Amino acid sequence: MHTRTQKRNQQNRHGRIRRLRAIWRDTLLLVREFIRPLTFFALAIIGGGLLYFQLARFFGEDVGSNNLMEATYQVLGLTFLQPLGDHLPEHVPLQLFYFIMPLIGISILAQGLADFGLLFFNRRERSKEWEMAVASTFQNHIVLVGLGHLGYRVTKNLFELDRDVAVIELNPDEDLIAEAQAMGIPVLKDDARREVALHAAGVPKARAIILCTQNDSMNLQIAFKARRLNPQIRVVLRIFDDDFGHSLQDQFGFRAMSATGMAAPTFAAAAADVDVTRPITVEGEALSLARLKLESASGLLDLSVSEIEQNYDVSVVLLREDGRSDFHPAGARKLQQGHVLGVLGGPEQINRLVDANYER
């Protein structure tokens, strides 16, 4: 019970961290959008100051003719209806600044603030360009193509694994879009066969791509384009012909899975760089063999083999260290960085174990 409570607390903490990270990323993008009106405002003040300085010197006015900095300060004050002097200048061109600059400056800032507020309070209705902007902030993330029922379940499992995900779907279901965006996941409405769409989702910077469409030919076409854009990307694709899937894995290194025989958590685990075999059914239970390596950030470090088996309902069938494999590791043996585990379990159990291994 204590272990389950700890696990629940960890999941709640990770959920809060994910939400805070999504809010922070979203806020940075909002600020980026607000930089444009600020830049226009700064250019208007500097340009207006330079023009005011030249005119003040030409007409011999006292205010603004001494130096460029004073003229710029005068224009800034005028923008917020705070002139330096108590009286209007004597010459009409300078008098115009007292009436025109407030209109220019306030209109630029008002437009910028209006756009900022619209984006901030209407986050669920943002355009394709905004979704692309969110995806552009990702690094070493996972791209998923095909937001159908399988694709959504895989996306949800990746979210639970604390992975950044960008989704591409040409004809997405609006309900699934809303649920994905509620998790802070950008959904690009585009054809993934177009390289521009793959670029927009960040394929050149992604660690993996999952292809969940129901069209084997389309999945293959996208897989080859993704591999061309990023030779190191891990490819996991849905395939309906198991024999063809084996050939793809042998020849190109693609991880081909049958959606009828694999659960969504297994797709997610495969994209997270965990080798998972096709399941076999034992007394009605689907079991897979998974291989995972323990890194420095793993949440499994210093746990014993027996604790792994008890806490995650899996069987540890192999522990590899320094090139040596132990097929029957002792229950008291502690796990260390660099260990490679071979575990047997159901998709959900493997998913939980992968989640803990990538805990940060």
Buried (B, 14 or more C-beta within 10 A) or exposed (E): EEEEEEBEEBBEEBBEEBEEEBEEBBEEBBEEBBEEBEEBBEEBBBEBBBBBBBBBBEBEBEBBBEEBEBBBBBBBBBBEEEBEEEEEBEBEBBEEBBEEBBEBBBEBBEBBEEBBEEBEEEBEEBEEEBBBBBBBBBEEBBBBBBBBEBBBBBBBBBBBBBBBBBBBBBEBBEEBBEBBBEBBBBBBBBBBBBBEBBBBBBBEBBBBBBBBBEEBEBBBBBBEBBBEBBEEBBBBBBBBEEEEBEEBBEEEEBBBBBBEEBBBBBBBBBBBEBBBEBBEEEEEEBBBBBBBBBEEEBBBBEBBBBBBBEBBBBBBBBBBBEEEEBEEBEEEBEBEEEBEBBBBBBBBBBBBBBBBBBBE
